[in-house]
Amino acid sequence: MRPAMTDNAAGQLTTNAADYYEEFFVPALFKDRAVPLIELAQIGAGELVLDVGCGTGILAREVWLHMGGVGAVSGLDRNEGMIATARRIAPDIDWHVGRAEALPFPDEKFNHVISQFALMFFEDRLGGLKEMWRVTKRGGRLTVAVWDKLENTPGYAAMTDIDARLFGHEVANELLTPYSMGDQNALLHLFAEAGISGASLTTQDGKAHFASIRDWVDLDVNGWTLGEMIGTEGHERLLEAAETELKQFVQDDGTVAFASPSHMVTAVKL
């Protein structure tokens, strides 16, 4: 998950909100997914890599570590707050504010173009894929990760049901976008429509991890658009319901974990 890339609900996070995202959302949902994507992409030292929709930069940072600082990594995100946080954490990476649908790079510049859990939020998904393919070198590889369907992510399926009951479908729908590209056939069709031939899909098992139900609810409210939509009183109502109805996801040590699979699509530009 990441805040939706629109000019409204979550188009521009402040730097403080981006710091919150980095501190809490990244370890809960994103950090463990970076290495499998890097391995699938077959990224090697000395290559040029672009991370599109990079957020606060966890994937780009893991690529930089993987390459041992030999090569060059660029990251691009529409959100200025995200990029400000990314730039502060990793100044050796070349960070850009920009849109996936209009990448500010020449044709065939990068050996690898990668994107982790951002495609769902592009204003124009087809256009974004075409742009990422355009800046991929011949012989280079495009690798994109998206979340699986909501019904295969039981924790967020249950959380969405609670939101719908307490606050209505408009609020619940805020949690649906991250899982809107989980259909494998539709996902591969989109790549083909973008002119990306030979794309293959790998499903990765994984888990979401939160320190507690309270932390999970607080993250969804404060790190998402829900806080503006439900307010302080709604936050307390959601927490009360979640602590009762989501107990099945609480582990023996009090932490929360549940299945959170994803799909990775990769293609080599011939």
Secondary structure as GFF3:
##gff-version 3
##sequence-region A 1 270
A	DSSP	alpha_helix	15	20	.	.	.	ID=ss1
A	DSSP	pi_helix	21	30	.	.	.	ID=ss2
A	DSSP	alpha_helix	31	41	.	.	.	ID=ss3
A	DSSP	beta_strand	48	52	.	.	.	ID=ss4
A	DSSP	alpha_helix	58	66	.	.	.	ID=ss5
A	DSSP	beta_strand	72	77	.	.	.	ID=ss6
A	DSSP	alpha_helix	80	89	.	.	.	ID=ss7
A	DSSP	beta_strand	94	97	.	.	.	ID=ss8
A	DSSP	three_ten_helix	100	102	.	.	.	ID=ss9
A	DSSP	beta_strand	110	116	.	.	.	ID=ss10
A	DSSP	three_ten_helix	119	121	.	.	.	ID=ss11
A	DSSP	alpha_helix	125	134	.	.	.	ID=ss12
A	DSSP	beta_strand	136	147	.	.	.	ID=ss13
A	DSSP	three_ten_helix	150	152	.	.	.	ID=ss14
A	DSSP	alpha_helix	154	167	.	.	.	ID=ss15
A	DSSP	alpha_helix	169	172	.	.	.	ID=ss16
A	DSSP	three_ten_helix	173	175	.	.	.	ID=ss17
A	DSSP	three_ten_helix	177	179	.	.	.	ID=ss18
A	DSSP	alpha_helix	184	193	.	.	.	ID=ss19
A	DSSP	beta_strand	200	204	.	.	.	ID=ss20
A	DSSP	beta_strand	207	210	.	.	.	ID=ss21
A	DSSP	alpha_helix	213	222	.	.	.	ID=ss22
A	DSSP	alpha_helix	226	245	.	.	.	ID=ss23
A	DSSP	three_ten_helix	247	249	.	.	.	ID=ss24
A	DSSP	beta_strand	256	259	.	.	.	ID=ss25
A	DSSP	beta_strand	262	268	.	.	.	ID=ss26
###
